[in-house]
Amino acid sequence: MNSEFLQRQAKSVYRMNKEKEQVVRGNECVQGGNERERRTGAQDLAVEVNETAKQLLGTGGQTADVLGAGGWDGN
């Protein structure tokens, strides 16, 4: 085996390990945070979407919640 071949192999292994490390870090970020924080974030987003929908539709009173995050609006 020549040194050029070994250098290419070493670079290939190094690159694969770096890519694997990035995937693992990405998965940790996705899984990070506790369930309550994720649920609260989703609820906040749903409320924001509903408020935006009300503004776009120009409606008040009983409105259909876009993501089902509320129910009776009461305005």
N, CA, C and O atoms as a Tinker XYZ file with bonds, in Angstrom:
   300  protein
     1  N      0.846000   -1.192000    0.000000    73     2
     2  CA     0.000000    0.000000    0.000000    64     1     3
     3  C      0.883000    1.244000    0.000000    63     2     4     5
     4  O      1.856000    1.340000    0.749000    81     3
     5  N      0.528000    2.167000   -0.838000    73     3     6
     6  CA     1.338000    3.384000   -0.884000    64     5     7
     7  C      0.758000    4.455000    0.048000    63     6     8     9
     8  O     -0.380000    4.353000    0.506000    81     7
     9  N      1.550000    5.459000    0.308000    73     7    10
    10  CA     1.151000    6.487000    1.265000    64     9    11
    11  C     -0.006000    7.339000    0.744000    63    10    12    13
    12  O     -0.820000    7.820000    1.533000    81    11
    13  N     -0.089000    7.529000   -0.566000    73    11    14
    14  CA    -1.192000    8.314000   -1.143000    64    13    15
    15  C     -2.533000    7.628000   -0.868000    63    14    16    17
    16  O     -3.517000    8.274000   -0.507000    81    15
    17  N     -2.548000    6.322000   -1.046000    73    15    18
    18  CA    -3.767000    5.559000   -0.769000    64    17    19
    19  C     -4.156000    5.688000    0.703000    63    18    20    21
    20  O     -5.324000    5.913000    1.018000    81    19
    21  N     -3.186000    5.545000    1.603000    73    19    22
    22  CA    -3.455000    5.638000    3.038000    64    21    23
    23  C     -3.937000    7.041000    3.419000    63    22    24    25
    24  O     -4.813000    7.180000    4.273000    81    23
    25  N     -3.386000    8.060000    2.809000    73    23    26
    26  CA    -3.830000    9.428000    3.082000    64    25    27
    27  C     -5.282000    9.632000    2.641000    63    26    28    29
    28  O     -6.067000   10.264000    3.347000    81    27
    29  N     -5.632000    9.092000    1.468000    73    27    30
    30  CA    -7.017000    9.208000    0.998000    64    29    31
    31  C     -7.965000    8.482000    1.942000    63    30    32    33
    32  O     -9.041000    8.987000    2.259000    81    31
    33  N     -7.567000    7.306000    2.387000    73    31    34
    34  CA    -8.395000    6.538000    3.322000    64    33    35
    35  C     -8.576000    7.295000    4.623000    63    34    36    37
    36  O     -9.682000    7.364000    5.158000    81    35
    37  N     -7.490000    7.866000    5.133000    73    35    38
    38  CA    -7.552000    8.609000    6.395000    64    37    39
    39  C     -8.475000    9.821000    6.255000    63    38    40    41
    40  O     -9.271000   10.101000    7.152000    81    39
    41  N     -8.371000   10.538000    5.138000    73    39    42
    42  CA    -9.236000   11.693000    4.903000    64    41    43
    43  C    -10.697000   11.265000    4.806000    63    42    44    45
    44  O    -11.586000   11.943000    5.322000    81    43
    45  N    -10.938000   10.143000    4.145000    73    43    46
    46  CA   -12.300000    9.643000    4.002000    64    45    47
    47  C    -12.906000    9.286000    5.356000    63    46    48    49
    48  O    -14.048000    9.640000    5.647000    81    47
    49  N    -12.136000    8.586000    6.175000    73    47    50
    50  CA   -12.613000    8.207000    7.511000    64    49    51
    51  C    -12.849000    9.452000    8.357000    63    50    52    53
    52  O    -13.850000    9.539000    9.067000    81    51
    53  N    -11.937000   10.412000    8.285000    73    51    54
    54  CA   -12.083000   11.658000    9.039000    64    53    55
    55  C    -13.366000   12.379000    8.631000    63    54    56    57
    56  O    -14.121000   12.843000    9.485000    81    55
    57  N    -13.610000   12.472000    7.320000    73    55    58
    58  CA   -14.809000   13.159000    6.809000    64    57    59
    59  C    -16.085000   12.446000    7.265000    63    58    60    61
    60  O    -17.054000   13.097000    7.658000    81    59
    61  N    -16.085000   11.119000    7.214000    73    59    62
    62  CA   -17.266000   10.364000    7.652000    64    61    63
    63  C    -17.531000   10.577000    9.143000    63    62    64    65
    64  O    -18.678000   10.712000    9.568000    81    63
    65  N    -16.457000   10.604000    9.925000    73    63    66
    66  CA   -16.630000   10.826000   11.366000    64    65    67
    67  C    -17.179000   12.220000   11.646000    63    66    68    69
    68  O    -18.020000   12.388000   12.529000    81    67
    69  N    -16.709000   13.226000   10.900000    73    67    70
    70  CA   -17.213000   14.593000   11.072000    64    69    71
    71  C    -18.699000   14.664000   10.726000    63    70    72    73
    72  O    -19.476000   15.289000   11.448000    81    71
    73  N    -19.096000   14.025000    9.625000    73    71    74
    74  CA   -20.506000   14.030000    9.221000    64    73    75
    75  C    -21.357000   13.324000   10.267000    63    74    76    77
    76  O    -22.453000   13.781000   10.591000    81    75
    77  N    -20.864000   12.230000   10.787000    73    75    78
    78  CA   -21.591000   11.483000   11.816000    64    77    79
    79  C    -21.755000   12.338000   13.075000    63    78    80    81
    80  O    -22.815000   12.340000   13.701000    81    79
    81  N    -20.701000   13.058000   13.435000    73    79    82
    82  CA   -20.743000   13.933000   14.612000    64    81    83
    83  C    -21.782000   15.038000   14.429000    63    82    84    85
    84  O    -22.491000   15.380000   15.375000    81    83
    85  N    -21.878000   15.595000   13.228000    73    83    86
    86  CA   -22.860000   16.645000   12.965000    64    85    87
    87  C    -24.278000   16.107000   13.073000    63    86    88    89
    88  O    -25.164000   16.786000   13.591000    81    87
    89  N    -24.498000   14.890000   12.586000    73    87    90
    90  CA   -25.827000   14.282000   12.664000    64    89    91
    91  C    -26.205000   14.054000   14.125000    63    90    92    93
    92  O    -27.334000   14.332000   14.530000    81    91
    93  N    -25.265000   13.553000   14.907000    73    91    94
    94  CA   -25.536000   13.305000   16.329000    64    93    95
    95  C    -25.862000   14.610000   17.031000    63    94    96    97
    96  O    -26.806000   14.670000   17.819000    81    95
    97  N    -25.091000   15.656000   16.756000    73    95    98
    98  CA   -25.366000   16.962000   17.371000    64    97    99
    99  C    -26.727000   17.488000   16.964000    63    98   100   101
   100  O    -27.458000   18.034000   17.790000    81    99
   101  N    -27.071000   17.327000   15.696000    73    99   102
   102  CA   -28.379000   17.772000   15.214000    64   101   103
   103  C    -29.504000   17.037000   15.913000    63   102   104   105
   104  O    -30.506000   17.649000   16.285000    81   103
   105  N    -29.355000   15.742000   16.097000    73   103   106
   106  CA   -30.380000   14.962000   16.792000    64   105   107
   107  C    -30.517000   15.400000   18.239000    63   106   108   109
   108  O    -31.625000   15.448000   18.772000    81   107
   109  N    -29.401000   15.720000   18.877000    73   107   110
   110  CA   -29.464000   16.185000   20.266000    64   109   111
   111  C    -30.215000   17.505000   20.350000    63   110   112   113
   112  O    -30.972000   17.733000   21.293000    81   111
   113  N    -30.006000   18.377000   19.365000    73   111   114
   114  CA   -30.717000   19.665000   19.354000    64   113   115
   115  C    -32.216000   19.448000   19.188000    63   114   116   117
   116  O    -33.024000   20.096000   19.853000    81   115
   117  N    -32.578000   18.536000   18.301000    73   115   118
   118  CA   -33.997000   18.267000   18.054000    64   117   119
   119  C    -34.632000   17.670000   19.303000    63   118   120   121
   120  O    -35.765000   18.005000   19.648000    81   119
   121  N    -33.900000   16.784000   19.982000    73   119   122
   122  CA   -34.445000   16.121000   21.161000    64   121   123
   123  C    -34.292000   16.969000   22.417000    63   122   124   125
   124  O    -34.871000   16.639000   23.452000    81   123
   125  N    -33.525000   18.055000   22.347000    73   123   126
   126  CA   -33.278000   18.897000   23.500000    64   125   127
   127  C    -34.535000   19.598000   23.964000    63   126   128   129
   128  O    -35.521000   19.686000   23.232000    81   127
   129  N    -34.491000   20.091000   25.178000    73   127   130
   130  CA   -35.655000   20.759000   25.741000    64   129   131
   131  C    -36.630000   19.748000   26.294000    63   130   132   133
   132  O    -36.733000   18.629000   25.789000    81   131
   133  N    -37.339000   20.137000   27.320000    73   131   134
   134  CA   -38.269000   19.169000   27.907000    64   133   135
   135  C    -39.625000   19.231000   27.218000    63   134   136   137
   136  O    -39.904000   20.138000   26.434000    81   135
   137  N    -40.441000   18.265000   27.523000    73   135   138
   138  CA   -41.744000   18.128000   26.860000    64   137   139
   139  C    -42.607000   19.370000   27.072000    63   138   140   141
   140  O    -43.287000   19.813000   26.146000    81   139
   141  N    -42.586000   19.930000   28.270000    73   139   142
   142  CA   -43.402000   21.111000   28.566000    64   141   143
   143  C    -43.012000   22.291000   27.678000    63   142   144   145
   144  O    -43.878000   22.993000   27.156000    81   143
   145  N    -41.704000   22.509000   27.506000    73   143   146
   146  CA   -41.252000   23.613000   26.658000    64   145   147
   147  C    -41.700000   23.419000   25.215000    63   146   148   149
   148  O    -42.138000   24.367000   24.564000    81   147
   149  N    -41.590000   22.187000   24.715000    73   147   150
   150  CA   -42.010000   21.930000   23.332000    64   149   151
   151  C    -43.506000   22.142000   23.178000    63   150   152   153
   152  O    -43.953000   22.725000   22.191000    81   151
   153  N    -44.301000   21.662000   24.167000    73   151   154
   154  CA   -45.750000   21.792000   24.096000    64   153   155
   155  C    -46.136000   23.269000   24.158000    63   154   156   157
   156  O    -46.994000   23.720000   23.400000    81   155
   157  N    -45.504000   24.021000   25.060000    73   155   158
   158  CA   -45.805000   25.442000   25.203000    64   157   159
   159  C    -45.472000   26.184000   23.917000    63   158   160   161
   160  O    -46.229000   27.051000   23.482000    81   159
   161  N    -44.334000   25.842000   23.306000    73   159   162
   162  CA   -43.954000   26.468000   22.042000    64   161   163
   163  C    -44.978000   26.202000   20.958000    63   162   164   165
   164  O    -45.313000   27.097000   20.182000    81   163
   165  N    -45.479000   24.973000   20.901000    73   163   166
   166  CA   -46.495000   24.628000   19.897000    64   165   167
   167  C    -47.786000   25.384000   20.164000    63   166   168   169
   168  O    -48.436000   25.846000   19.226000    81   167
   169  N    -48.166000   25.515000   21.427000    73   167   170
   170  CA   -49.394000   26.245000   21.762000    64   169   171
   171  C    -49.248000   27.722000   21.427000    63   170   172   173
   172  O    -50.177000   28.338000   20.904000    81   171
   173  N    -48.075000   28.296000   21.727000    73   171   174
   174  CA   -47.833000   29.698000   21.391000    64   173   175
   175  C    -47.946000   29.923000   19.889000    63   174   176   177
   176  O    -48.529000   30.909000   19.439000    81   175
   177  N    -47.385000   29.002000   19.128000    73   175   178
   178  CA   -47.455000   29.119000   17.673000    64   177   179
   179  C    -48.901000   29.021000   17.197000    63   178   180   181
   180  O    -49.319000   29.772000   16.316000    81   179
   181  N    -49.664000   28.096000   17.779000    73   179   182
   182  CA   -51.067000   27.937000   17.382000    64   181   183
   183  C    -51.856000   29.204000   17.683000    63   182   184   185
   184  O    -52.674000   29.627000   16.867000    81   183
   185  N    -51.625000   29.809000   18.829000    73   183   186
   186  CA   -52.322000   31.049000   19.198000    64   185   187
   187  C    -51.944000   32.158000   18.211000    63   186   188   189
   188  O    -52.799000   32.924000   17.766000    81   187
   189  N    -50.658000   32.232000   17.879000    73   187   190
   190  CA   -50.198000   33.255000   16.943000    64   189   191
   191  C    -50.840000   33.074000   15.572000    63   190   192   193
   192  O    -51.245000   34.048000   14.937000    81   191
   193  N    -50.931000   31.830000   15.120000    73   191   194
   194  CA   -51.563000   31.548000   13.827000    64   193   195
   195  C    -53.031000   31.936000   13.874000    63   194   196   197
   196  O    -53.548000   32.523000   12.923000    81   195
   197  N    -53.710000   31.615000   14.971000    73   195   198
   198  CA   -55.125000   31.962000   15.099000    64   197   199
   199  C    -55.328000   33.474000   15.100000    63   198   200   201
   200  O    -56.260000   33.975000   14.471000    81   199
   201  N    -54.463000   34.203000   15.800000    73   199   202
   202  CA   -54.576000   35.660000   15.831000    64   201   203
   203  C    -54.368000   36.240000   14.430000    63   202   204   205
   204  O    -55.084000   37.147000   14.006000    81   203
   205  N    -53.390000   35.706000   13.731000    73   203   206
   206  CA   -53.126000   36.169000   12.367000    64   205   207
   207  C    -54.321000   35.872000   11.464000    63   206   208   209
   208  O    -54.711000   36.705000   10.646000    81   207
   209  N    -54.893000   34.689000   11.616000    73   207   210
   210  CA   -56.048000   34.317000   10.791000    64   209   211
   211  C    -57.215000   35.263000   11.062000    63   210   212   213
   212  O    -57.907000   35.681000   10.134000    81   211
   213  N    -57.433000   35.600000   12.337000    73   211   214
   214  CA   -58.524000   36.540000   12.672000    64   213   215
   215  C    -58.288000   37.894000   12.024000    63   214   216   217
   216  O    -59.215000   38.513000   11.500000    81   215
   217  N    -57.034000   38.353000   12.064000    73   215   218
   218  CA   -56.722000   39.651000   11.459000    64   217   219
   219  C    -56.941000   39.612000    9.951000    63   218   220   221
   220  O    -57.477000   40.557000    9.372000    81   219
   221  N    -56.531000   38.527000    9.322000    73   219   222
   222  CA   -56.681000   38.419000    7.873000    64   221   223
   223  C    -58.150000   38.314000    7.471000    63   222   224   225
   224  O    -58.567000   38.871000    6.455000    81   223
   225  N    -58.918000   37.605000    8.268000    73   223   226
   226  CA   -60.330000   37.423000    7.951000    64   225   227
   227  C    -61.183000   38.586000    8.425000    63   226   228   229
   228  O    -62.310000   38.766000    7.964000    81   227
   229  N    -60.646000   39.374000    9.345000    73   227   230
   230  CA   -61.387000   40.513000    9.860000    64   229   231
   231  C    -62.623000   40.108000   10.634000    63   230   232   233
   232  O    -63.625000   40.823000   10.611000    81   231
   233  N    -62.576000   38.982000   11.316000    73   231   234
   234  CA   -63.738000   38.499000   12.055000    64   233   235
   235  C    -63.523000   38.654000   13.545000    63   234   236   237
   236  O    -62.392000   38.768000   14.017000    81   235
   237  N    -64.616000   38.656000   14.277000    73   235   238
   238  CA   -64.578000   38.678000   15.729000    64   237   239
   239  C    -65.609000   37.706000   16.233000    63   238   240   241
   240  O    -66.246000   37.006000   15.446000    81   239
   241  N    -65.781000   37.654000   17.532000    73   239   242
   242  CA   -66.778000   36.745000   18.090000    64   241   243
   243  C    -66.313000   35.307000   17.993000    63   242   244   245
   244  O    -65.165000   34.995000   18.311000    81   243
   245  N    -67.191000   34.441000   17.560000    73   243   246
   246  CA   -66.848000   33.024000   17.483000    64   245   247
   247  C    -66.050000   32.773000   16.207000    63   246   248   249
   248  O    -66.565000   32.925000   15.100000    81   247
   249  N    -64.787000   32.386000   16.376000    73   247   250
   250  CA   -63.936000   32.133000   15.214000    64   249   251
   251  C    -63.486000   30.686000   15.220000    63   250   252   253
   252  O    -63.320000   30.069000   16.273000    81   251
   253  N    -63.295000   30.165000   14.038000    73   251   254
   254  CA   -62.786000   28.800000   13.928000    64   253   255
   255  C    -61.293000   28.841000   14.167000    63   254   256   257
   256  O    -60.572000   29.565000   13.481000    81   255
   257  N    -60.827000   28.076000   15.123000    73   255   258
   258  CA   -59.396000   28.029000   15.395000    64   257   259
   259  C    -58.709000   27.194000   14.332000    63   258   260   261
   260  O    -59.086000   26.052000   14.071000    81   259
   261  N    -57.702000   27.783000   13.729000    73   259   262
   262  CA   -57.019000   27.148000   12.608000    64   261   263
   263  C    -56.408000   25.817000   13.018000    63   262   264   265
   264  O    -56.521000   24.832000   12.290000    81   263
   265  N    -55.765000   25.781000   14.173000    73   263   266
   266  CA   -55.102000   24.561000   14.610000    64   265   267
   267  C    -55.833000   23.900000   15.778000    63   266   268   269
   268  O    -55.282000   22.993000   16.401000    81   267
   269  N    -57.027000   24.318000   16.083000    73   267   270
   270  CA   -57.776000   23.712000   17.171000    64   269   271
   271  C    -57.159000   23.982000   18.528000    63   270   272   273
   272  O    -57.265000   23.151000   19.430000    81   271
   273  N    -56.521000   25.118000   18.687000    73   271   274
   274  CA   -55.794000   25.384000   19.927000    64   273   275
   275  C    -56.619000   26.155000   20.950000    63   274   276   277
   276  O    -56.099000   26.510000   22.008000    81   275
   277  N    -57.859000   26.416000   20.669000    73   275   278
   278  CA   -58.589000   27.227000   21.621000    64   277   279
   279  C    -60.008000   26.779000   21.834000    63   278   280   281
   280  O    -60.322000   26.221000   22.885000    81   279
   281  N    -60.857000   26.998000   20.894000    73   279   282
   282  CA   -62.272000   26.724000   21.066000    64   281   283
   283  C    -63.009000   28.040000   20.970000    63   282   284   285
   284  O    -62.801000   28.802000   20.026000    81   283
   285  N    -63.868000   28.318000   21.937000    73   283   286
   286  CA   -64.637000   29.555000   21.923000    64   285   287
   287  C    -63.723000   30.725000   22.206000    63   286   288   289
   288  O    -63.010000   30.736000   23.209000    81   287
   289  N    -63.740000   31.705000   21.329000    73   287   290
   290  CA   -62.855000   32.854000   21.433000    64   289   291
   291  C    -63.400000   33.872000   22.433000    63   290   292   293
   292  O    -62.647000   34.393000   23.254000    81   291
   293  N    -64.679000   34.154000   22.372000    73   291   294
   294  CA   -65.318000   35.037000   23.340000    64   293   295
   295  C    -65.185000   36.516000   23.073000    63   294   296   297
   296  O    -65.590000   37.316000   23.916000    81   295
   297  N    -64.632000   36.924000   21.932000    73   295   298
   298  CA   -64.501000   38.361000   21.634000    64   297   299
   299  C    -65.848000   38.948000   21.295000    63   298   300
   300  O    -65.948000   40.143000   21.014000    81   299
